[in-house]
Amino acid sequence: MKITMNHIARQTGVSRTTVSLVLKGEAGRYRITPATAARVTAAARRLGFQPNYIARALSQGATRVVGVVVPNMSDVFLGDILKGIEQVLHDAGYMMILCTSRYDRETERKNTDLLVAHGVDGILMTFNAPFKGASYDYSHLKQLVAKQPNTVFIDRRLPSLRAPSVVLDDILAARTATARLLQDRRSPGFISLDLDVSSIGDRLRGFYQACRAARIRPQERHLVFLGPDQQDEGSVRGILADRFTGAAPDCLLVSTGRLAFRVKNALESLGYRTGSDIALAKFGADPDHNRSGMLCVDQRHADMGREAALLLLKMIAGGRRLKSADRHVVLKPVIIDGK
């Protein structure tokens, strides 16, 4: 038998309206006594009452559901972001619908369209980042923000679109990590996937800022940008062998964690001693069970997810009252010695 509010009303001797107000959290607003509210809540719990979320959504004009879109689930940092999001939404009584774009623009567009069509109260999104030189159209993101203003981008921003975002201060992070490398090194390099995304561009800017502050000009051959067909370890090893033979850098900043481990393995297979011949710094903290020996930028991804979810909930509650500056959160990085 399905338990309804009428059952709770009969059990507690109050009206169905009183039961509804208590279960919606509005007892104080309508001057329902704490004792009555406690009696109703206890009865609902004892009877195993499950609210009808569809009916509530229709009556309140809100679903208490948030859509989350990420490129994939295989990257550790995206899992950390989701942990932060899920905790905030759970505590606030919201559900999460998770979609992956699988690095495909059309899939990303279809997923966001479906979420909007299902009436989610807001969307949290880490959008796909194309490689430079690819023909790529971001119009679906502009359309998304127009259709669902309660959208927050995470870990990256689109300069052409003034949408709320939560990101790391990537310029400061790269500048600080590079400066640490240059305390006792003089020939720096930078390695990254050649992605057309704000975070990578900011990390390169921070790298250059630290080099200028140290009065060092990096060699062009030590700046390595890998294309879509150059991501596997064999390709990385071949490129580094070509670039570094006879003139290897003595330190490297690697823009992402997964790539950093491929670079480390490639260098060691070429006979370099990482940490002594070539010191490495990377974006992404080490897992607790595996110390890499690299200098690490903790990107605070769980904090990023939490802050994004909190920002979205504020927007849902009345985002028009939020100042423009409050719609953009920039987290300070933490530098960790991976030894």
N, C-alpha and C positions, 0 to 999 in steps of 0.2 A: 504493500500500500504506500502510495506517495504521500508524504507528510506535507500539509499545507499550512499557511498562516492561520486558517480557521481552526485547525487542530490545536495549535499553540494558544489561540485565544480562549478556546474552551477549557484547556488545561489550567490556564492562569487566571481566568475570570475577567479578562479585559477585552476590549474591542479589537477587531481585526486591524483597524486603523492604528491603534496603539502598538500592536505587534509590528506592523509595517514600519512605523516611525522608529521604533527601537532598533530593529534589524538594519535600518538604513543609517543608523548612527545619529539620528536627529532627536533623541530623547530630550537632551538639554534645551534645544531650540524651542520645543513645544511644551516645556515645563512638566515633563513626565518624571516622577520622582525616581531617584536612584534605586530605591527598593523595588519598584515596579519594573524598571529596566533590567535589573539583575534577575528578577524572577522570570521575565520573558526570555532573556538570554540563556538562562539555565535550562528552561523548558525546551528551547530550540535545540540546544546541544544534546539534551537527554533523548529527545525524540528523533534525532538524526536529521533535522531539517536541512534541505539543500535548496538554496535560493534559485529561482528561475532567472538566469542571467539574461536570456533573450527578452523576457518581459521587462526586466529592469532596464535594459538598454533602450527598449522602445519608449518606456515612460520617462526616462531621464535624458534621452538623447545622447547617451554615452555607452560604450561597450565595456569599458575597463579592460580593454585589450590593446596591447602595443605590438606593432610589427617590428621585427628586427631583420635587417638584410646585411649579410656579410659575403665576401667572395667565396670562402670555403670553410671547412671545419678542420683542415689538416694543420694549419699554422697554430702554434702554441699561443701566440699573442692574441689571436681572435678568441680562443677559448677563455683566456684571462679576461678579455673585455666582456664576454658573455656572463662570466661569473659575477662581475661587478653589476651588470645590468639586472640580472635575475634576482639578486638579493634585494635591491631597491624596489623592484616591481613587486616582488613577493610581499615585502613588508608593507607596501602601500595597497595591497589587495588587487593588484593587476596581474593579468595573464600575459604571456609572451608567445607570439607566433614567429618562429624562426624560419627564414628562407635563405638559401645560398644562390648566388648568381653564377657560380662555377666559372668565374672570370669571363663571362659572356654578357655583352651589353644587352642583347635582346632578352635574355633570361632575366637580367636585372630589371629591365623595363616591365616585363610581364609580371614579375613578382610584386613590384611596387604598385602596379595598376590593380592587381588582385587585392592587395592589402587595403588600398583606398576603397575599392568596391565593397569590401567586407565591413567597412565602417570602423576601422581601428581608430582609436583616439589619437594616435601619433605614431611616428616611425623613427627608429634609430638605425643609422646606416653607416657602414664602411663601404664606400662605393669602389667599383673596379677601377684599377689604374692601368691604362694602356702603355705599351712601349712607345718611346718617342719615334716619330716618323709614321706611326700608324694613323690611318684615317679614322678618326673617332669623333663621335657626336655626343655631347653632353646635354642635348636638348631635353632628354627624358628626365633629367634631374631638375631642370628648371620647371618642367611641367609638373613634376611631383610636388615641389614646394608651392606652386600655385594652387594645386588641388588640395594639398594637405599642409598647411602652414606649420603645423606642429611636427616638424621634421628636424632632427639634429644629426649632423654628420660627425663621425668619430674617427680620429687618428689622421684625418686629412681634410683639407678644405678645397673648395673650388673658387679661385680668386675672382672669377667672373660672376659668381653667384653669392649674394649677401645672405647666406643662410646660417642659422646657429650652428656652432661647432664646438667640439672639445678636442684639443690637440696637445701634444707635447711641445715645449719650446725647443724645437729641433735645432735651431741656429745656436742657441746657448749650449745645448747638449753636445753638438759636434765641436763647437769652439773649445769647450772645457776638456773634452776627451782628447782632442788633438793637442791642446796645450800641455796636457799631462804627458803625452807621448814625446813632445818636443823638449821636455825638461832635460833629457840627456841624448836626444837624437836630432839629426840635422837633415835627413833626407826622407820626407814624408810622401806617402801615396794614399790614394783614395780609390776604393773599389765599390761598384754598385751595379745593380741591374739598371738598365737605361730606361727607367720608368718616367713617364710624364705625369708626375704627381707632386703636390706641394711639399710633402715631407722630405722627399729625396732632394729636391731643389734647395730646401732650407738647410739640409745637412751639408751639402756641398758649399753653401755660403758660409756656414760656420767653420768648416775646414779651412777655407781660404782666409777667413778673418784671423784665425789662430796663426796661420803661416805668415801673414803680413805682420802680425804683432811680434813674431819671432824673427822678422826680417829674413824669411826664407821664401824662395820661389820654387815650388814643386816642379820637378821635371814632367814634361807633357806625357812621356811614356809611362809614368807612374800613376796616371789618372786613367783608370780602366772602367769602361761602361759596357756591360754585357747585354747583348741582344737576346731575343726570345729563344734562339737556338743555341745559346752559349751558356746555359745554366748548369748543365751536368758537370760533375767533377772532372771528367776527362777533358772537356772543352776548356774549363777553367785552368787546368794544368797546362794545356797547350798554349793558351794565351799568356799566362804568366811566364812560361819558359821563354816565349818570344820577346816579351816586354822587358824582362828582368835580367836576361843573360848579359853578363859583363857590367851591369849597372843597376843592381837591385836596390830598392829603397831600404832604409833601416827601420821603418815603421809604417804601418798601414791602418787607416780607418776604414772599416767595412760597414756599409750602410744598413745591413739587415743581419739578423742572427743566423738564419739558416745558411745564407751565403758565406758567412764568416767561417763556419765549420768546413765548408767545401774549400775555401781559400786555404785554411790551415792545413788540411789534408794534402792539398795540391802542393803547397810549399814544402812540406816535409817529404813528400815523395820526390821532389826535385833536389833534396839534400840540404835545404835551409833548416836551421834550428829556430823554430818560432819561440819568441820570448827573448832570445839572445841575438841571433843574426837579424831577425825581423820581429819587432814587437807589434802585437796586434791589439786593436781596440774595436769593439763592435757595438751595434745597437741591439739591445735585448739582454736581459739578465740571464745568467746561467741557471739551469734547474738545480735544485738542492743536491741531487744525487750525482751531478757531473760538473766538476769545476774545470773550466776550459783553459785556465791560465791566461786568458785575455782580459784586458780592461773592458768593463761592461758599462753601457748606459742602460740603467733601469728605466724603461719607458712608462712604467706605472700604468700598465694596461688595465688592471682591475680598477684602479682609481679612475681611469678614463671612462670605463663603463659606468661606474657609480655616478660620476659627475654628469655624464650625458643623460642618464636616466632621471637624476634629480632635476636637471634643467628641463627635460621634457615634461615632467610632472608639473613643474611651475608654469610652463607654457600652457598646458592643458587646463590648469586651474584658473588661468587668467593672464595669459602671456602678453596681452596688449599693455599691461601695466609694467612689464619688464623693460628696463632701460636697454638701449642698444648694446652697451658695454657688458651687460649681464648675460647677453645671449652668446657670448664667446668666452670660453674657458681655456686658459693656457696653463698647463701644468709644468712645474719646474722639474728638471731631470735630476736623477740621483746617479752618481758615478760610483761604481763598485769595482774593486780589485778582484779579478776572477781567480787569483792564485789560492 
